[in-house]
């Protein structure tokens, strides 16, 4: 763990430069705007350890798969959201010596992320190898108010002596990915221009995404704007250079205004006009005006999604950090985009889509944004339905069975570990559950006939073909799967997978029956189009009625899979601390033979489907599995927090909240340097809203069952529900709920129904 991030309710702060942890800090201070984003790399040269990262959502490269043993069904490539043009770059020389913090004596350093206003700050005082002392203040923004533009302001002051200063502001398109499978560069240079603005045009190999990056520099000496510098270009590089003689105490200021537009959003022939328009719009304003626009845009986000905590600064900082990063990663503007597990903060996982979106992120966007945002997350899957059918066909399934990919950017599977690619099929169930979750929350039943039901039928056809009848058990079984707990692979009858399969089949049949009554003609047309018949319906019902679920009747618990009790059950508390995380200390063979659970598995099912089980059953399973769970997946602690809260285990719920909330800020799993755990950040929100506040949707109404951690004075949040916006506050003496909309709403609060009248009239 690391604990040097200073606790502050609205800022992420490090107060000194820790060279050995620079990549960790680059992740923590990452910024973005939903369309693009970047790690907190330095503007000036840096020769120390760093992971350069600047990313454009949806612009990817199909990096050829690299595996030791090829198996039929493997995808040809792993899609990656790739490093884009390095736009922040400044080459700075003082009396001929390059400014490089790895070579300097650093006298003062602070990096500060203002989450309220969406600005990254960095200040430092450094003594260079030639004895010159400099002071720098840098500001950087990924504009939320105009998401195809970015900007920075960089001020340098000489402290102790006069010196010659050379500054070159550049764009560099010759970038690489550290995780390139074959050390390949993914971009082809197309054009470099330096007549007016500095312009780079690059195109991705294979996928032919064309990106135009346009830069306009302003250079000030002592507050006075200077004439244009000397412009230069090389292949995939353009720069503008100034040379100045400064006296001690004098300063220069460089402002970079940049537009980045791609063929994902514009025809190639229109890129130049789009880039010029975007650049003109921001360059016509002062930097202070841009900062105000940014603050105003973030104020609207915080008005809807902030969670306020009084009495616990560490908890307050953590929840805001997670909410901030979620809103930086996805804004719902474009149904072709989704949420990568690392967002724009690192290369791991390729920046592409996993089941995390449906299982963890959707509820956050449902409650904090307009319904279209969550709807776009579902439309992403609907538009990939044909690809999901193709994916299933490649594995031998037929008749429109759909297997959604474990990893994708365009609907095609691109994961290349067999125990995940072929066996972690529970992802299908998470997508089906997300449709149910969206409909029950928004009451947008029209979505079912236009989009959702077609997806549900494809998923259900997959489940019906994936099971097989066991003569010995006289039950349907599911063999050779991997559940959410990836520390057990290729198991038979994973309880969660079997449960979510049956639930998917049942929900699909229930939806068909309900729509038959409400919209018979439309339903008949849809069923005819997908060639659904009564024989399928009968088979699905037979599977529902005869699925096998492993359990231990003596303990009264569900078994993760067949044979789980053959393992030696040693609680995590008896593991030596120096052997954790297991995946960094144990062989994979040892992990697979152990009882240790990477993330909630049976408990994942009890979280999704809790209304199907009584509290005693949930308690027995929690008490059995919690001591065996190492939580080495970022997705695990939030589920345990929610269930612990439901069971009245308030101290455990708070412990798990802190673990999920400060997972990255404190680097619990020693892997934050690879990038932040964006999708699990939604779990932090879930831990408070569904855990501490106990929010559920039942029979079309919001329910709350609240508690407050002992060391908190108060917490409060907004939720939107079916056109109504509520403000909920909980303190040690009780709760308050305010209706900020124009119509009354019935809410079940701590077991009692309340009719909440509008707080204001329209």
C-alpha positions, 0 to 999 in steps of 0.5 A, spaced: 500 500 500 501 507 499 499 512 503 502 519 500 496 522 497 494 527 502 487 527 504 482 533 502 475 533 500 476 536 493 483 535 491 488 529 490 494 532 492 502 529 492 506 534 496 513 531 493 516 528 487 517 520 489 521 518 483 520 511 484 512 511 484 512 516 478 508 511 474 503 510 480 502 518 480 501 518 473 495 514 473 492 517 479 492 524 476 490 522 469 484 526 466 479 526 460 473 528 458 469 522 455 472 522 448 479 522 450 484 522 456 491 522 458 496 519 464 499 525 468 505 525 464 510 531 464 510 536 459 517 537 459 522 532 458 523 526 463 528 521 463 526 517 469 521 511 469 514 513 465 508 510 462 506 515 456 499 515 455 494 519 451 488 515 448 482 517 444 476 513 445 474 508 440 480 509 436 483 502 436 488 497 433 487 490 432 494 487 435 495 480 432 494 475 438 500 472 441 499 465 444 504 459 446 499 454 443 493 456 438 487 453 439 481 453 434 476 459 436 481 464 438 481 471 436 486 473 431 487 479 434 487 483 441 484 490 440 487 496 443 485 503 444 492 505 442 497 511 444 495 517 440 499 524 439 503 526 444 500 533 444 503 536 451 510 536 449 515 542 451 522 541 450 526 546 454 533 548 455 536 553 460 543 555 458 543 549 453 541 544 459 535 540 458 530 541 463 529 534 466 526 532 473 530 526 473 536 530 473 535 535 477 535 537 485 528 538 486 526 543 492 519 543 492 514 539 488 506 539 488 501 535 483 494 537 485 488 534 481 482 539 482 476 534 482 471 540 483 473 544 477 476 539 472 484 541 472 490 538 473 496 543 476 503 541 477 508 546 481 515 545 482 522 548 484 528 545 481 535 546 481 538 544 474 545 540 473 548 547 471 546 551 477 540 554 474 534 554 479 527 554 476 520 555 478 514 552 474 507 552 474 503 548 469 495 547 468 492 542 464 485 541 462 481 536 457 475 540 456 468 537 458 465 543 455 468 541 448 470 534 448 474 534 441 479 540 445 484 540 450 489 545 453 495 547 457 498 553 460 506 552 462 509 558 466 517 558 467 520 563 472 528 563 473 530 564 480 537 565 481 540 567 475 540 570 468 540 565 463 538 563 455 532 559 454 530 555 448 522 553 448 520 548 443 512 546 443 511 540 439 506 535 437 509 528 436 505 522 432 511 517 433 508 514 439 508 507 441 504 502 446 508 498 451 504 493 451 505 492 443 505 484 442 510 485 436 513 492 438 509 494 432 508 502 431 500 502 430 500 509 426 502 511 419 504 518 418 499 522 413 501 529 413 505 535 417 503 542 416 506 548 419 504 554 415 499 557 420 497 552 426 501 546 427 498 540 424 499 532 424 495 527 420 496 520 422 492 514 420 492 507 424 494 501 420 489 496 418 483 500 422 484 506 418 482 511 423 484 518 421 486 523 426 488 530 425 491 534 431 491 541 430 496 546 435 496 553 436 501 556 441 501 562 445 508 565 447 509 570 453 515 573 456 513 577 462 506 577 460 507 580 453 505 576 447 511 574 442 511 573 435 510 566 432 516 562 433 521 558 428 516 552 426 519 546 424 517 539 422 519 532 420 516 525 419 510 525 424 513 531 428 511 539 428 514 544 433 515 551 434 521 554 437 522 560 441 529 563 444 529 568 449 534 571 454 531 572 461 533 575 467 533 572 474 525 573 476 523 573 469 518 568 467 515 566 460 508 563 459 506 558 454 499 556 452 497 550 448 490 550 445 489 543 441 483 540 437 484 532 436 478 530 431 478 523 428 474 519 422 470 516 428 466 522 428 467 526 422 468 524 414 476 524 413 475 530 408 471 534 413 477 533 419 480 539 417 474 544 418 472 540 424 479 541 427 479 548 425 472 550 428 474 547 435 481 550 435 478 557 433 473 556 439 477 555 444 483 559 442 479 565 442 478 565 449 483 567 455 485 561 459 482 563 465 475 563 461 476 556 459 477 554 466 471 558 468 467 554 462 470 547 465 468 549 472 461 550 470 461 544 466 463 540 472 458 543 476 453 540 472 456 533 473 457 534 480 450 537 481 447 530 479 452 525 482 456 528 488 456 524 494 457 528 500 460 525 507 461 529 513 466 526 518 471 522 514 475 526 509 479 520 507 472 517 505 469 523 502 476 524 497 475 517 495 468 517 493 469 523 489 475 521 486 471 515 483 465 519 481 470 524 478 474 518 474 467 515 472 465 521 469 471 523 465 471 516 462 464 516 459 459 521 458 454 517 454 454 522 448 456 516 443 453 509 443 459 506 439 463 508 445 463 504 452 467 503 458 474 500 459 476 497 465 482 502 465 479 508 462 484 513 459 489 511 465 493 506 462 494 500 457 492 494 461 486 491 458 487 495 452 481 500 453 476 495 451 469 493 454 468 487 459 462 485 463 464 490 468 460 495 464 453 492 465 454 489 472 457 495 476 457 501 471 450 501 469 447 502 476 451 509 477 449 512 470 442 510 471 441 514 478 446 520 476 444 521 469 439 522 464 436 515 462 439 516 455 446 515 458 444 508 460 440 506 454 446 508 450 450 503 454 445 497 452 445 500 445 452 498 444 450 491 446 444 491 441 448 494 435 453 488 436 448 482 436 450 480 430 457 479 432 455 476 438 451 471 434 458 470 429 462 469 436 457 463 438 457 460 431 465 460 431 464 456 437 459 451 434 453 454 436 447 455 432 440 458 430 441 465 432 445 463 439 449 469 441 455 469 446 457 476 447 465 477 447 469 477 454 473 483 451 471 487 445 471 494 442 467 492 435 463 486 438 468 481 436 471 477 441 479 479 442 481 475 448 486 470 447 486 466 454 482 460 453 479 459 460 476 466 459 475 466 452 471 460 451 469 459 459 467 465 462 460 465 459 457 468 465 458 475 461 452 473 457 448 473 464 450 480 466 448 483 459 441 480 460 441 482 467 443 489 465 437 490 460 432 487 466 436 493 471 434 498 466 427 497 464 425 496 472 429 502 473 426 507 468 420 503 466 422 504 459 418 497 456 418 500 449 426 498 449 424 491 450 420 490 443 425 495 439 432 492 442 432 488 448 428 482 447 432 480 441 438 480 445 435 476 450 433 471 445 440 470 443 443 470 449 437 465 452 439 460 445 446 460 447 444 458 454 439 452 452 445 450 447 450 450 452 447 446 458 447 438 457 442 433 460 446 429 465 443 422 466 446 420 472 443 427 475 437 427 472 438 434 471 441 439 466 449 441 467 454 446 465 461 443 464 467 447 463 466 454 465 470 459 469 466 463 474 467 471 476 472 468 481 478 467 476 482 463 481 478 457 479 478 455 471 475 450 467 470 447 473 463 444 472 457 447 475 459 453 477 453 455 481 453 463 479 453 461 472 448 456 472 443 461 476 444 467 471 443 462 465 436 460 469 435 467 470 436 469 463 431 464 460 426 465 465 426 473 464 426 472 457 420 467 457 416 472 462 418 478 458 415 474 452 409 473 456 408 480 458 409 483 451 404 478 448 399 481 452 401 488 451 403 489 444 401 482 441 402 484 434 409 487 435 411 481 439 409 476 433 413 480 428 419 480 432 418 473 434 417 471 426 423 475 424 428 471 429 424 465 428 422 463 435 417 457 436 414 454 441 418 448 442 424 453 444 419 456 449 418 449 452 425 447 452 427 453 456 422 452 461 424 444 462 431 447 463 429 452 468 425 447 472 431 441 472 437 445 472 442 442 477 445 447 482 451 444 487 450 445 494 452 443 501 445 441 505 449 440 511 452 447 511 446 450 508 450 453 503 451 453 495 457 451 492 461 455 488 462 449 483 462 441 483 468 439 488 469 445 492 469 442 498 475 437 496 479 443 497 483 445 504 479 450 507 484 455 510 481 462 511 485 468 508 486 470 515 491 465 516 495 467 510 502 470 511 502 477 509 508 477 505 504 472 500 499 477 498 497 478 493 497 471 491 497 472 484 504 476 485 507 470 489 504 464 488 504 459 482 498 459 478 497 451 479 497 453 487 492 458 486 487 453 482 488 448 487 487 453 493 480 455 496 481 462 495 477 466 491 479 472 487 472 475 487 465 474 489 462 469 485 456 465 489 455 472 493 455 475 486 449 471 484 446 473 491 447 480 490 444 480 483 438 475 485 437 477 492 430 477 492 430 470 490 433 468 497 431 469 504 436 473 509 438 467 513 440 463 506 444 470 504 447 470 511 450 463 511 453 463 504 456 470 506 459 467 513 462 461 509 465 465 503 467 471 506 473 468 510 476 465 503 476 471 499 482 475 498 479 480 494 484 480 488 479 483 483 477 490 484 470 488 483 470 484 489 469 488 495 463 492 493 459 486 493 461 484 499 460 491 502 453 491 499 451 484 502 454 486 509 450 492 509 444 488 508 446 483 513 447 488 519 454 487 519 456 495 519 463 494 520 465 490 515 461 494 510 465 500 512 471 496 511 469 493 504 467 500 502 474 503 504 477 498 500 473 499 494 473 506 495 481 507 496 483 501 492 487 506 487 489 512 492 492 507 496 494 502 491 491 496 495 493 491 490 500 494 488 498 495 481 495 502 480 501 504 476 498 500 470 492 504 470 486 506 475 480 501 476 475 505 472 469 500 472 470 498 479 469 505 481 462 504 480 462 499 485 464 505 490 458 508 489 454 502 489 457 501 496 454 507 499 447 508 495 445 500 495 450 498 501 449 504 506 443 507 504 440 500 501 437 503 495 433 497 491 427 497 486 421 493 487 415 493 484 416 499 481 418 503 487 424 505 490 426 502 497 431 505 502 434 501 508 439 506 511 445 505 516 451 510 517 458 508 519 459 510 526 465 515 524 461 519 519 456 525 521 452 525 515 452 522 508 447 525 502 446 524 495 442 525 489 438 519 485 434 520 479 428 515 478 423 515 473 423 522 472 424 524 479 430 527 482 431 525 490 436 528 495 437 523 500 441 525 507 442 520 512 445 522 519 446 519 526 439 521 528 435 519 522 434 521 515 431 526 510 429 526 503 427 531 498 423 531 492 427 536 487 422 535 481 415 537 480 410 531 481 410 527 488 413 520 489 411 514 493 418 511 497 419 506 501 424 508 507 426 504 512 420 499 511 415 505 511 411 508 505 412 515 504 409 520 499 414 525 498 411 532 495 415 536 490 420 541 494 418 546 489 413 548 484 414 548 476 
